[in-house]
């Protein structure tokens, strides 16, 4: 069974998806981390973010792997080309770089192929921006998480603070608005609500309430 969770930045997709997967005993795939890893690598190598052949080379050639702590079912680390980038991909610099990278058709093609291979034959929760519309259009359950922009900015700023990066909420809000525009208007696999997705506004919901609701939906679909 594949559960697809989509939504804009700061809507809580990753946290919700991880907790849901843990409750259900499913695998978990953070597709956003994959794009972030490619963006990070491009920045490190000095590759122009709009240089599609060069960025696509990274996406196709560099191994992206998820690591687990001993005894933990869910991945807690991500690496690219053998480098642990778990923390490095959550910086404001990568936040700015990931949307230009993710809009490149060749990069998306490479990532979609990898995501489908990782999910093949597994009960899995997958989160991203085009999971229910492009990557897994036949997913058993599709959920689109959203929240108002102010709440999403507050969450993202708190996430960055936990990772050791500092950013003003106003600056994070502006960055989120730019990313929403890029992600929603890109030519290839734009951020969109799948026709058969259930839209869940998380603005005034606790994390537990969101996970409870999706778990209930998943149990019905199973």
N, C-alpha and C positions, 0 to 999 in steps of 0.2 A: 504493500500500500504506500502510495506517495501522497504526502500532505504538502501542498504548495502554499507558502506564506509570502505575500508580496506587500510592498508599501514604500513610501518615501523615507528618506533619511530621518532618523530620530523617532520613528513610529514604534520602536520597541521590537522589531522583527527578530533580531538575533537572540535577545534575552528570552523572549516568549518561545521561540522555536527550540532553544536549548532545553528549557524547562519542560516543554511539551514532550520532546523526544525522550527525556529522562523518565517522565511519568509513564509513557507508553512502552518504553523499552525499545524505541526505534533508534536508528542511526540519525545523525544530524549533519547537514551540509550547509556551510556558510559560503554562499557563492560570492557575496560581497567581498569577503576576505581574499578570494582568488583574484578578483579585479584589482583590489588594493595592492596585492603582492606584485602584480604586473606593473602597476603604476609606480610603486616604490622602486622596483628594479629599473624602470625607465629613468626615473629621477637620478638614481645612483649612477647609472651609466652615462648620464648626460644626453639621453635620447630625447629628441623633440616629441612632445606629447601628441602632436598632429602628424608625425612621421609614421604613417600606417605600416609600411613594410618593416621598419625597424622595431616598432612596438609589437607588431604581429610576430616577429621572429622570437621575441621574448616569450610571448604567449604560447607559441607552439613548441619552443625548444627547452625552456627552463622548467624543470620539474617543480610542481607545487604539491606539498604534502602536509597532511594534518597529523599532529602528534597527540598522544594521550598520556596522562599521568597514570602511574601504576594503579591498577584497580578501578580506574575511571572509564566508563563506557563512552563518554562524550569527549571529543577532541578539545584540547585546551591550548594547543600551539599550532602555528602555521609557519611553514618555511618555503622558500623559493631558492632553487639552485643550492640547496644545502644550508642556507642561512636562515636562522630563526628570526622571523620578522613580526612575531606576535605583537610586540609593542610598537615597533617602528611603523606599522601600517595604520596606526590609529592617531597619527599626528595631524595637525591642521594642514600641513603641507600636502600630505597624501589625500586628505579630504578634498583639497582643491584640485588635485591631479587626477583623481579617479574618474570623474565624469567625462573629461575629454578622452581618456583612454577607453572607457567603456562604450563610447559611442562609435568606435571604429569597427567596421563590419568584420574585418578579418580577425580582430581580437575576440569579438563576440562568437564568431564561428568556432574558434579554438576552445573557448571556455565552455560553450554549450556542449561540444563533443565530450569534453572531460567530465562535465557535470552528469551527463547521461550515462557515461561509463561508470562513474562512482556510484550512481543510484541503482544501476541495473541489478535486478533480482533482490533488492533490499526493501524492508519496511523502513521508510526514511522521511524525515521532515526536512524540507529544503526551503531556504528563504532567500529572497532577492528582490528583483524588480520586474523580471519578465518570466518568472517561473511558471505561473499558471497560463500565461498567454503564448509563450514561445517554447520554453525548455521542456515543460511537461504539460502540454495542453489536455492530456487525458488523465491528469491527476485525480485521484478519488475524492479529494477535498481541496478546495481552493479558498483561501482566506486573504482578504486585502485589509491590512491594518493601516489606520490613519490616526492622526491627532492634529489639533490646531498647531499653527506654526510656533507660537510662543512656547507651548509645552514641549514640542520637539526640540527647540533650541535649548531649553533648560536641561532636557535629558542629555543632549549631545555634549553640552558644556560640562555636565557632571561626569559623563563618561571620560572625557578628555582629562579632567582633573584627576580621576582615579588612575589614569595611565601616566600621570606625571606631567601632562601638558597643560598650560594655562591659556585660557581664551575668554574674553568678555562675552557675555551672553548676546549682546547686540551684534558683535562681529560674527558669532556663530549663527545667529538668526539670518544675517545677510548672506552668509555662505550657503545656508540651507535653501534660501530662496533662489540663489543662482543655480544650485544643483537641481532643485525641482524643475526649473525652467529647462535646463539642459537635458535632464533625464526624460522629461515629458515630451520634448519637441524633437528629440534625435530621430534620424531617419530609420535606423535599424533598432528593432526591439524596444520601442519607447516604454516608459513607465505607464501602465494602463491597468484598469480593472477588467479582469476577464469577465465575459458575459455571465458565466455561471459561478462567479466568486461571491462569497459572503463578505460584505463590507462591515468592519467592526471599528468603531471610533473609540480609541483608548484614552482620550483626553482625561476623562473623569473616572476611569477605571483603575483599580489596583492591578498589579502584575498577576496576582493570584486569580482575580476575577477574569482577566483575559484568558489565562491558561485554562481555567475551569470551563469557560465557554467553548473554546476550541476543542478541548478534550471531549466534551459532551457531543459536539458535532462529529468528531472522529469516531467515537463509539457507535453513533447511529449509522455512519457510512460503512463501518466494518460489518 
